[in-house]
Amino acid sequence: MNIRTERTRAALIEAFVSCIKEKPVKEITALDISSRAGVDRATFYRHFKGIDEIVSELERAQLEQFRELMSSGDVFGEDTINTVLSQIDRINKINKTAMIISFSAGFNEKLIGIAKEYAFDAWRKKMPRASDEEVELALTSVITAAFQVVAKQADKYSREVIVRYINNMINGIISMYR
């Protein structure tokens, strides 16, 4: 892809992100995006088949960033929780309810799948008395709780309180199966 093509695609994606801050994805048109990006509608269609393709590209980029984050080290502790919450915040900045409403129905499940992929073995070691199903359930519960807190309650509680709560939840669950 040449530089001009990359810049145009980036401008269209940026325009899309700007649009979803104002209205639901289902109400956004190619004309909305192209106008905001300063190009004509035909240019939009040269780069994307439709709105769904932009959504897919944003999802792919977010999932890739989340995978990199999860593969970068220890899956326990406040530093990791802060890092994961920062990633969730980044996703949320696209749209306050992006993880729940704007992205595809399976987006949360994909994020949870990535987290499980990188954290399951570490959780398994810390929970020797738990079955694999209990480890998976515990991990899924913590991840889902973190996503929900950030998506729906982040304005209500400080980052410090959220991190402490999630860390305590992790430690409490793990202690039940040591």
N, C-alpha and C positions, 0 to 999 in steps of 0.2 A: 504494500500500500504506500503510495507516495505521500509526501508531507501535506499537500493540499487536500487530498482525500481524508487523511487523518484529522486535519483541522476542521473540515466540514462536518465529519461524523461527530467529532467532539462538540462542536457548536450545536448540532442537532440534539445530542444527548443532554447537553447543558440546558438547552431550551426546554426539553421535555421535563427535566427535573424542576425547572422553574414553573412549568405549567402544573405539575402535580402538587405543588405547594398551594395552588389556588383552587383546584377542582379535581374531582375523582378521575382516575385513569380512563374510565369508560366514557367520560365526556370530552376527552381531549381528541382533537383531530390533527391530521397531518398539516392542515393549514395553520392551526394554532402554533404548532412547533416550528414550521418553516418560517412563518412570519416573525416569530420571536428570534429565530436564528439569523434572520436577514437574508434568506434565500427563498427561491420559489418552491412550490409544492412538488414540481417535477424533480427537483434536486433531492428533496426528502425521499422520494420513491427510488431514486438512483442508489441511495445508500441503505434504505430499509424497506422491507416488504410491507410494513405497517407498524402500528403502535406496539403490537405484541412482540415484534422483534427488538424494539428498543427496551421493553420491559425485560425480555430474556437476556439482553446484553448487560443491563444493569444488574440483574440477578447473578449472572455468571461472574461479573467483576466482584460483586460483594461476596459471593461464595468463595472465590479464589483468595480474596484478602482474608477471609475468615479461616480458610484452610492454612494459609501461611502463618497466621496468628497461632492457631492451635498446634502447628507442627514446630513452633519455635522454642518449646521448652516445657518446664514443669507445669502440670495442670492443676496444681493446688496452690493455695496461699493468696494473700491479698494482692500481690503484684499481678498475678495471673487474672484474678477476678477483675481488677481495675482495667487490665488490658482488654479482656473480653467485653466488659461493659462499655469501654471506649469504642470498640467495634460496633456494638449494638447501637450506641449513640450515633455513630457515623451513618449507619443504615437509617436510623430514625430521622436524621436531618433531612433526608430526601423527602420524607413525608412523615408526620407524627405517627401515623398508623400504617406506615408502609409495610411493615412486617405482617400485619394482620389483614389489611384490606387491599392495598394497591398491588402488591406483588402476587404472583401465582399462589394458588391455594397450598402448594407443596413447599413453598419457600422456607417456612419455619422447620418443616420436617427435614429439609436438606441441611439447614444449619445444625439441627440436632444430630443428624447423621454424621456430619463432619466432626462435631464435638465428641460423639461416641467413638468414632474411629480413632481419634488421638488420645482420648482419656480413659477408655474402657480398661485397658490393661493396668494402668496406674491405680484406678479405683479398685480393680479386682485384688491387687496386692494389699491395699489398705483395708479391704473388707474380706478377710479370709473365711469367715463363717457364712458369708452370703452366697446364695446361688447366683449363677450368671444372670438369671432373670431379675433377681433382687438388685444386683449391681446396675443392670440396665435401667430398671425402674427408678432407682435412686438418682442416677445420672440424668435421666430424662426429666425427672421432677425438678432437679436443681436448675437445669438449663432452661426449662420452660418457665420456671418462676423468675429467673433472671430476665428473660425476654419480656415477660408480662410486666414486671416491675418497671423496667426501663420504658417500655412502650406506653404504659398507662399511669405510672406513678412517679416518674422521674422528677417532675416539677414539684411534687409534694415532699419528697425526702432528699436530704443531701447525699452526695456521692458517698461520703464517709459512712453514713448510716446504712445505705444499701450494701456496700462492700462488707461491712461488719456483719450485717444480717445474713447475707449469703454465705460468708465464711463460717459463721456459727451454725447455719443450716447444714453445710457440708460436714463440719466437724461432728455435729450431733448425729447425722445419719451414719457416718463412718464409725463412730464410737459404738453404735448399736451392733455392729457386726465384727468387731475386733476379736 
